[in-house]
Amino acid sequence: MADSLQTGIRNYRKYESGHANPTLEGLVKIADILNVSTDYLLCRDDFLKSAVAASDEH
């Protein structure tokens, strides 16, 4: 993954441990590699699903 992101293994380990955050471009690359949305990576997918469900009720 670090190679795909063109970053060092130390830096990538910081992402995994929560001691650093990837850049916006890095976040998009991670999402593309894992075939998920950036919302999923940011733990916002449940929020979006609940917002859609609430709008469907009205």
N, C-alpha and C positions, 0 to 999 in steps of 0.2 A: 504494500500500500504506500509506504514512504517513497518508493521509487516512482510509482504512478503519480504521486503528488509532487514529485521533484523536490522533496525535502529530506532532511536527514532523519535517521531512525530515532535519534534523541528527541528531535522536535516532534516527530509523530507520536512518540510515547507520551510526551507532554499533553498532546491532544487527548489521547486515550485516558490519561489519568486525571484530566480536568485542570491541569496546571497551566495550560495555554489553549488558545482558540485558533482555529485556522482562519485565514483570510476569507473574505466572501468568495473569492475565486476558488480557494481551496475547498470550501464547503460545497460549492457547486460540483467540483470534481469528485468529491467523496460521494455525493448523491448520485452522480452519473455512474461511477464505478459500481456502487452497490445497487443501482437501479431502484432507488427510492426517491421520494421528494425531499426537498430541503425542509419542508414543514415536518416531515417524519423525523429527520435528524434533529430538528429543534424541539421535538416533542410537542408540536402544535397540531398534529393531525386530529387528536380527540377534540380539541377546541373547535376546529373547523367543522368536524362532523356534527358537533352539538349545535353549532350556529346554523348549519344547513337544516338540521332537524327542527330547530325552533322556527326558522322561516317557513318551513313546510306546514307547520301547524297553523299559521295565520292565514 
